[in-house]
Amino acid sequence: ATAYAIAHDFPYIDVDVIEISKAMINVAKTFFAPIYRQTNAVTFHHYDAFVFIKNTKKRYDFIFVDPFIGDTAHPKIRSSPFIQHVCSRMSKNGVVVINFGFTSDSHIDVAIAR
């Protein structure tokens, strides 16, 4: 829903969605695309986010990472290498927002500080 809401509110941008679950992609296309009536601006990529961000050459102005499966974020997505790859894909004035929920993992604080 977030991707379609962003595309709806900002119709001049393209939105890439990286989703490891084909079922979640189908849910989004089935239930949220008709609500927002904005399908052309949203592109779904059925990938592991770590693999996608490591291999893409595209630069982004905004990256929103919401890595939860249930109530847990995959450890690979919460790792310093992943965060570094995300930051390397940003445009000069890009913004990264990562939903880690509540955590006491000190390595995340160190990676973000860099």
Secondary structure, DSSP 8 states (H G I E B T S, - for coil): -HHHHHHHH-TTS-EEEEES-HHHHHHIIIIIHHHHT--TTEEEEES-HHHHHHH----EEEEEE--EETTEE-TTTTSHHHHHHHHHTEEEEEEEEE---S---HHHHHHHH-
